[in-house]
């Protein structure tokens, strides 16, 4: 369920938000624009947290000698095997 929130903006911020919304913009309304900004910030914060956990793992000696490409190849191989077994089709 959606809830509402009121916020105050300076004239400069309000003009900027208005310039990012409307017919010539991908955002129809200021609310739509602000929701997207919040979602992007949430994704960014999740990425930062993930990187920080990785740095902590590295500092504690928990890392792999494999490259990201090696890990991606293993993941693709597993994915193909699951798909051929019918497990992946349950999505």
N, CA and C atoms as an extended XYZ file, in Angstrom:
273
Properties=species:S:1:pos:R:3:atomname:S:1:resname:S:1:resid:I:1 pbc="F F F"
N         0.839       -1.176        0.000 N   UNK     1
C         0.000        0.000        0.000 CA  UNK     1
C         0.886        1.242        0.000 C   UNK     1
N         0.560        2.159       -0.833 N   UNK     2
C         1.335        3.396       -0.929 CA  UNK     2
C         0.891        4.381        0.137 C   UNK     2
N         1.853        5.120        0.642 N   UNK     3
C         1.527        6.196        1.569 CA  UNK     3
C         2.120        7.477        1.006 C   UNK     3
N         1.642        8.571        1.489 N   UNK     4
C         2.121        9.850        0.947 CA  UNK     4
C         3.085       10.503        1.921 C   UNK     4
N         3.894       11.403        1.358 N   UNK     5
C         4.854       12.159        2.143 CA  UNK     5
C         4.908       13.564        1.562 C   UNK     5
N         4.862       14.525        2.404 N   UNK     6
C         4.998       15.912        1.966 CA  UNK     6
C         6.423       16.359        2.204 C   UNK     6
N         6.969       17.124        1.270 N   UNK     7
C         8.296       17.673        1.489 CA  UNK     7
C         8.363       19.083        0.955 C   UNK     7
N         9.253       19.843        1.531 N   UNK     8
C         9.439       21.231        1.104 CA  UNK     8
C        10.694       21.312        0.250 C   UNK     8
N        10.594       22.036       -0.842 N   UNK     9
C        11.730       22.249       -1.740 CA  UNK     9
C        11.952       23.737       -1.914 C   UNK     9
N        13.193       24.097       -2.116 N   UNK    10
C        13.465       25.490       -2.476 CA  UNK    10
C        12.884       25.720       -3.866 C   UNK    10
N        12.711       26.964       -4.224 N   UNK    11
C        12.206       27.268       -5.570 CA  UNK    11
C        13.109       26.675       -6.642 C   UNK    11
N        14.416       26.756       -6.405 N   UNK    12
C        15.380       26.227       -7.373 CA  UNK    12
C        15.204       24.721       -7.557 C   UNK    12
N        15.055       23.984       -6.449 N   UNK    13
C        14.850       22.535       -6.550 CA  UNK    13
C        13.518       22.209       -7.217 C   UNK    13
N        12.487       22.928       -6.863 N   UNK    14
C        11.172       22.689       -7.459 CA  UNK    14
C        11.212       22.930       -8.966 C   UNK    14
N        11.867       23.989       -9.405 N   UNK    15
C        11.993       24.261      -10.837 CA  UNK    15
C        12.754       23.139      -11.539 C   UNK    15
N        13.795       22.628      -10.880 N   UNK    16
C        14.556       21.533      -11.475 CA  UNK    16
C        13.688       20.291      -11.608 C   UNK    16
N        12.975       19.933      -10.550 N   UNK    17
C        12.083       18.768      -10.607 CA  UNK    17
C        11.054       18.952      -11.712 C   UNK    17
N        10.472       20.133      -11.794 N   UNK    18
C         9.491       20.400      -12.848 CA  UNK    18
C        10.110       20.260      -14.232 C   UNK    18
N        11.375       20.642      -14.374 N   UNK    19
C        12.030       20.530      -15.687 CA  UNK    19
C        12.302       19.072      -16.069 C   UNK    19
N        12.299       18.181      -15.094 N   UNK    20
C        12.564       16.764      -15.353 CA  UNK    20
C        11.289       15.950      -15.554 C   UNK    20
N        10.150       16.606      -15.497 N   UNK    21
C         8.879       15.890      -15.623 CA  UNK    21
C         8.014       16.538      -16.692 C   UNK    21
N         7.054       15.787      -17.159 N   UNK    22
C         6.124       16.327      -18.146 CA  UNK    22
C         6.209       15.615      -19.481 C   UNK    22
N         5.646       16.227      -20.494 N   UNK    23
C         5.517       15.600      -21.811 CA  UNK    23
C         6.850       15.236      -22.463 C   UNK    23
N         7.880       16.050      -22.288 N   UNK    24
C         9.165       15.812      -22.956 CA  UNK    24
C        10.112       14.969      -22.091 C   UNK    24
N         9.623       14.396      -21.033 N   UNK    25
C        10.449       13.661      -20.089 CA  UNK    25
C         9.940       12.236      -19.929 C   UNK    25
N        10.816       11.329      -19.509 N   UNK    26
C        10.334        9.978      -19.220 CA  UNK    26
C         9.468        9.912      -17.956 C   UNK    26
N         9.443       10.979      -17.186 N   UNK    27
C         8.663       11.029      -15.947 CA  UNK    27
C         7.438       11.899      -16.144 C   UNK    27
N         6.283       11.334      -15.928 N   UNK    28
C         5.044       12.081      -16.121 CA  UNK    28
C         4.790       13.072      -14.987 C   UNK    28
N         5.197       12.705      -13.788 N   UNK    29
C         4.898       13.544      -12.622 CA  UNK    29
C         6.134       13.708      -11.743 C   UNK    29
N         6.150       14.750      -10.918 N   UNK    30
C         7.242       14.892       -9.954 CA  UNK    30
C         7.357       13.683       -9.023 C   UNK    30
N         6.245       13.123       -8.617 N   UNK    31
C         6.280       11.948       -7.738 CA  UNK    31
C         6.995       10.782       -8.408 C   UNK    31
N         6.698       10.567       -9.674 N   UNK    32
C         7.339        9.493      -10.423 CA  UNK    32
C         8.856        9.700      -10.471 C   UNK    32
N         9.262       10.929      -10.734 N   UNK    33
C        10.682       11.278      -10.793 CA  UNK    33
C        11.354       11.034       -9.445 C   UNK    33
N        10.762       11.504       -8.376 N   UNK    34
C        11.349       11.350       -7.052 CA  UNK    34
C        11.392        9.893       -6.614 C   UNK    34
N        10.353        9.101       -6.941 N   UNK    35
C        10.380        7.673       -6.625 CA  UNK    35
C        11.544        6.993       -7.327 C   UNK    35
N        11.782        7.361       -8.592 N   UNK    36
C        12.893        6.765       -9.331 CA  UNK    36
C        14.230        7.154       -8.707 C   UNK    36
N        14.379        8.414       -8.307 N   UNK    37
C        15.611        8.840       -7.642 CA  UNK    37
C        15.849        8.041       -6.362 C   UNK    37
N        14.795        7.826       -5.593 N   UNK    38
C        14.920        7.072       -4.342 CA  UNK    38
C        15.311        5.625       -4.638 C   UNK    38
N        14.662        5.007       -5.630 N   UNK    39
C        15.016        3.629       -5.994 CA  UNK    39
C        16.479        3.525       -6.428 C   UNK    39
N        16.934        4.485       -7.221 N   UNK    40
C        18.330        4.476       -7.670 CA  UNK    40
C        19.285        4.637       -6.492 C   UNK    40
N        18.921        5.479       -5.545 N   UNK    41
C        19.755        5.663       -4.362 CA  UNK    41
C        19.802        4.373       -3.546 C   UNK    41
N        18.678        3.696       -3.425 N   UNK    42
C        18.638        2.424       -2.706 CA  UNK    42
C        19.548        1.396       -3.382 C   UNK    42
N        19.491        1.327       -4.712 N   UNK    43
C        20.358        0.406       -5.451 CA  UNK    43
C        21.823        0.767       -5.252 C   UNK    43
N        22.122        2.045       -5.277 N   UNK    44
C        23.493        2.511       -5.076 CA  UNK    44
C        23.993        2.127       -3.690 C   UNK    44
N        23.160        2.320       -2.687 N   UNK    45
C        23.550        1.975       -1.317 CA  UNK    45
C        23.765        0.468       -1.178 C   UNK    45
N        22.944       -0.330       -1.846 N   UNK    46
C        23.115       -1.786       -1.810 CA  UNK    46
C        24.438       -2.173       -2.465 C   UNK    46
N        24.791       -1.493       -3.556 N   UNK    47
C        26.067       -1.761       -4.223 CA  UNK    47
C        27.231       -1.408       -3.317 C   UNK    47
N        27.153       -0.259       -2.667 N   UNK    48
C        28.214        0.154       -1.749 CA  UNK    48
C        28.358       -0.864       -0.620 C   UNK    48
N        27.256       -1.313       -0.059 N   UNK    49
C        27.299       -2.295        1.029 CA  UNK    49
C        27.939       -3.599        0.541 C   UNK    49
N        27.598       -3.995       -0.686 N   UNK    50
C        28.166       -5.222       -1.258 CA  UNK    50
C        29.682       -5.081       -1.424 C   UNK    50
N        30.124       -3.953       -1.929 N   UNK    51
C        31.557       -3.702       -2.108 CA  UNK    51
C        32.261       -3.690       -0.750 C   UNK    51
N        31.651       -3.071        0.232 N   UNK    52
C        32.259       -3.019        1.563 CA  UNK    52
C        32.398       -4.420        2.158 C   UNK    52
N        31.379       -5.277        1.948 N   UNK    53
C        31.488       -6.661        2.426 CA  UNK    53
C        32.626       -7.375        1.714 C   UNK    53
N        32.771       -7.104        0.411 N   UNK    54
C        33.861       -7.705       -0.348 CA  UNK    54
C        35.221       -7.256        0.147 C   UNK    54
N        35.345       -5.979        0.450 N   UNK    55
C        36.608       -5.468        0.991 CA  UNK    55
C        36.915       -6.082        2.355 C   UNK    55
N        35.869       -6.254        3.158 N   UNK    56
C        36.045       -6.885        4.460 CA  UNK    56
C        36.497       -8.336        4.284 C   UNK    56
N        35.885       -9.049        3.346 N   UNK    57
C        36.303      -10.425        3.060 CA  UNK    57
C        37.766      -10.460        2.644 C   UNK    57
N        38.136       -9.552        1.765 N   UNK    58
C        39.517       -9.496        1.287 CA  UNK    58
C        40.477       -9.225        2.445 C   UNK    58
N        40.123       -8.267        3.299 N   UNK    59
C        40.981       -7.919        4.439 CA  UNK    59
C        41.149       -9.096        5.389 C   UNK    59
N        40.135       -9.958        5.450 N   UNK    60
C        40.192      -11.119        6.342 CA  UNK    60
C        40.721      -12.363        5.630 C   UNK    60
N        41.225      -12.176        4.411 N   UNK    61
C        41.829      -13.289        3.680 CA  UNK    61
C        40.836      -14.208        3.002 C   UNK    61
N        39.597      -13.785        2.913 N   UNK    62
C        38.574      -14.617        2.257 CA  UNK    62
C        38.404      -14.127        0.825 C   UNK    62
N        39.180      -14.703       -0.066 N   UNK    63
C        39.066      -14.329       -1.475 CA  UNK    63
C        39.435      -15.528       -2.333 C   UNK    63
N        39.113      -15.440       -3.590 N   UNK    64
C        39.350      -16.520       -4.537 CA  UNK    64
C        40.490      -16.147       -5.472 C   UNK    64
N        41.223      -17.138       -5.885 N   UNK    65
C        42.273      -16.927       -6.880 CA  UNK    65
C        41.671      -16.827       -8.279 C   UNK    65
N        40.388      -17.181       -8.411 N   UNK    66
C        39.720      -17.149       -9.710 CA  UNK    66
C        39.357      -15.717      -10.084 C   UNK    66
N        39.348      -15.450      -11.383 N   UNK    67
C        38.923      -14.141      -11.868 CA  UNK    67
C        37.409      -14.107      -11.953 C   UNK    67
N        36.863      -12.933      -12.133 N   UNK    68
C        35.413      -12.796      -12.296 CA  UNK    68
C        34.947      -13.541      -13.536 C   UNK    68
N        35.792      -13.605      -14.564 N   UNK    69
C        35.435      -14.343      -15.779 CA  UNK    69
C        35.363      -15.840      -15.497 C   UNK    69
N        36.285      -16.356      -14.675 N   UNK    70
C        36.234      -17.765      -14.286 CA  UNK    70
C        34.937      -18.062      -13.535 C   UNK    70
N        34.599      -17.196      -12.615 N   UNK    71
C        33.386      -17.387      -11.815 CA  UNK    71
C        32.149      -17.301      -12.705 C   UNK    71
N        32.138      -16.371      -13.661 N   UNK    72
C        31.002      -16.239      -14.581 CA  UNK    72
C        30.858      -17.497      -15.436 C   UNK    72
N        31.977      -18.074      -15.887 N   UNK    73
C        31.909      -19.313      -16.682 CA  UNK    73
C        31.295      -20.444      -15.878 C   UNK    73
N        31.689      -20.575      -14.622 N   UNK    74
C        31.129      -21.612      -13.754 CA  UNK    74
C        29.630      -21.376      -13.575 C   UNK    74
N        29.250      -20.135      -13.347 N   UNK    75
C        27.831      -19.807      -13.162 CA  UNK    75
C        27.031      -20.149      -14.414 C   UNK    75
N        27.576      -19.831      -15.601 N   UNK    76
C        26.877      -20.167      -16.853 CA  UNK    76
C        26.746      -21.674      -17.016 C   UNK    76
N        27.805      -22.407      -16.688 N   UNK    77
C        27.772      -23.863      -16.794 CA  UNK    77
C        26.693      -24.442      -15.884 C   UNK    77
N        26.635      -23.953      -14.669 N   UNK    78
C        25.603      -24.415      -13.729 CA  UNK    78
C        24.216      -24.069      -14.254 C   UNK    78
N        24.055      -22.867      -14.763 N   UNK    79
C        22.768      -22.431      -15.293 CA  UNK    79
C        22.314      -23.324      -16.440 C   UNK    79
N        23.230      -23.643      -17.349 N   UNK    80
C        22.896      -24.518      -18.495 CA  UNK    80
C        22.516      -25.902      -17.999 C   UNK    80
N        23.266      -26.434      -17.040 N   UNK    81
C        22.947      -27.765      -16.506 CA  UNK    81
C        21.574      -27.767      -15.841 C   UNK    81
N        21.265      -26.712      -15.095 N   UNK    82
C        19.950      -26.629      -14.448 CA  UNK    82
C        18.842      -26.533      -15.483 C   UNK    82
N        19.085      -25.757      -16.517 N   UNK    83
C        18.079      -25.603      -17.571 CA  UNK    83
C        17.812      -26.928      -18.271 C   UNK    83
N        18.870      -27.670      -18.574 N   UNK    84
C        18.715      -28.972      -19.231 CA  UNK    84
C        18.048      -30.001      -18.327 C   UNK    84
N        18.207      -29.848      -17.019 N   UNK    85
C        17.591      -30.786      -16.090 CA  UNK    85
C        16.126      -30.453      -15.840 C   UNK    85
N        15.692      -29.273      -16.276 N   UNK    86
C        14.306      -28.864      -16.081 CA  UNK    86
C        14.079      -28.069      -14.815 C   UNK    86
N        15.079      -27.940      -13.976 N   UNK    87
C        14.930      -27.209      -12.705 CA  UNK    87
C        14.707      -25.728      -12.969 C   UNK    87
N        15.426      -25.171      -13.904 N   UNK    88
C        15.336      -23.732      -14.169 CA  UNK    88
C        14.018      -23.335      -14.804 C   UNK    88
N        13.274      -24.281      -15.352 N   UNK    89
C        12.007      -23.953      -16.021 CA  UNK    89
C        10.885      -23.625      -15.054 C   UNK    89
N        11.084      -23.858      -13.785 N   UNK    90
C        10.017      -23.621      -12.817 CA  UNK    90
C         9.800      -22.148      -12.513 C   UNK    90
N        10.609      -21.266      -13.078 N   UNK    91
C        10.479      -19.820      -12.837 CA  UNK    91
C         9.241      -19.284      -13.423 C   UNK    91
